[in-house]
Amino acid sequence: MRPRSDERDALHGPWPTEAEILAGEFPHWEIWRERRDDGTHGDWCAQLGSNPPLKAASLSDLREQLMAQP
């Protein structure tokens, strides 16, 4: 049986998250996740300045789009 402290720590990790890592790799981009009207999560988005945002269903797909940017 795992100690209670291990269970508690597992609720707060792993850190950094995949989204935080992506934000660190592309620091000039604003990265967020859409929230639908019903409160569920939507697409991952990334925006640089006033350009239209990139959108993807997963962070790995968003990373590919970001890497393809000039």
KEFI-26128 format. One record per residue (C-alpha): residue number from 1; residue in one letter; x, y, z. Coordinates in Angstrom, 3 decimals. Layout:
<pt NUM,'A',<X,Y,Z>>
...
// end
This chain:
<pt 1,'M',<0.000,0.000,0.000>>
<pt 2,'R',<1.304,3.452,-0.935>>
<pt 3,'P',<1.786,6.025,1.796>>
<pt 4,'R',<-0.882,8.725,1.866>>
<pt 5,'S',<1.752,11.383,1.159>>
<pt 6,'D',<2.593,9.652,-2.152>>
<pt 7,'E',<-1.077,9.678,-3.125>>
<pt 8,'R',<-1.350,13.376,-2.250>>
<pt 9,'D',<1.796,14.225,-4.234>>
<pt 10,'A',<0.487,12.300,-7.249>>
<pt 11,'L',<-2.496,14.666,-7.375>>
<pt 12,'H',<-0.162,17.583,-7.984>>
<pt 13,'G',<1.973,16.317,-10.813>>
<pt 14,'P',<3.737,15.515,-12.951>>
<pt 15,'W',<5.404,18.884,-13.165>>
<pt 16,'P',<5.975,20.581,-15.436>>
<pt 17,'T',<2.957,19.644,-17.501>>
<pt 18,'E',<3.154,19.067,-21.243>>
<pt 19,'A',<1.432,22.432,-21.767>>
<pt 20,'E',<4.014,24.196,-19.576>>
<pt 21,'I',<6.847,22.565,-21.488>>
<pt 22,'L',<5.323,23.696,-24.791>>
<pt 23,'A',<4.920,27.249,-23.470>>
<pt 24,'G',<8.595,27.206,-22.466>>
<pt 25,'E',<9.632,26.050,-25.935>>
<pt 26,'F',<7.629,28.856,-27.582>>
<pt 27,'P',<7.822,31.735,-25.079>>
<pt 28,'H',<6.523,34.439,-27.425>>
<pt 29,'W',<3.307,32.540,-28.087>>
<pt 30,'E',<0.229,32.669,-25.872>>
<pt 31,'I',<-0.959,29.075,-25.381>>
<pt 32,'W',<-4.330,28.116,-23.912>>
<pt 33,'R',<-7.140,25.617,-24.159>>
<pt 34,'E',<-10.598,26.583,-25.329>>
<pt 35,'R',<-13.549,25.934,-23.081>>
<pt 36,'R',<-16.841,25.033,-24.712>>
<pt 37,'D',<-20.162,26.509,-23.621>>
<pt 38,'D',<-20.934,23.310,-21.695>>
<pt 39,'G',<-17.697,23.694,-19.707>>
<pt 40,'T',<-15.781,20.877,-21.394>>
<pt 41,'H',<-12.342,21.370,-22.911>>
<pt 42,'G',<-11.979,22.234,-26.561>>
<pt 43,'D',<-8.963,22.682,-28.812>>
<pt 44,'W',<-5.512,23.767,-27.747>>
<pt 45,'C',<-4.678,27.198,-29.181>>
<pt 46,'A',<-1.550,29.265,-29.727>>
<pt 47,'Q',<-1.417,32.874,-30.828>>
<pt 48,'L',<1.439,35.192,-31.667>>
<pt 49,'G',<0.484,38.844,-31.406>>
<pt 50,'S',<-2.659,39.734,-33.329>>
<pt 51,'N',<-2.297,36.872,-35.827>>
<pt 52,'P',<-5.142,34.343,-36.026>>
<pt 53,'P',<-4.632,31.549,-33.491>>
<pt 54,'L',<-3.432,28.085,-34.414>>
<pt 55,'K',<-5.785,25.346,-33.170>>
<pt 56,'A',<-5.270,21.624,-32.596>>
<pt 57,'A',<-7.001,18.798,-30.761>>
<pt 58,'S',<-3.795,17.767,-28.953>>
<pt 59,'L',<-0.661,19.440,-27.665>>
<pt 60,'S',<1.513,17.282,-29.911>>
<pt 61,'D',<-0.451,18.460,-32.960>>
<pt 62,'L',<-0.171,22.063,-31.776>>
<pt 63,'R',<3.602,21.608,-31.314>>
<pt 64,'E',<3.874,20.410,-34.932>>
<pt 65,'Q',<2.002,23.489,-36.134>>
<pt 66,'L',<4.204,25.781,-34.060>>
<pt 67,'M',<7.379,24.154,-35.375>>
<pt 68,'A',<6.156,24.685,-38.947>>
<pt 69,'Q',<5.803,28.448,-38.426>>
<pt 70,'P',<8.414,30.676,-40.086>>
// end
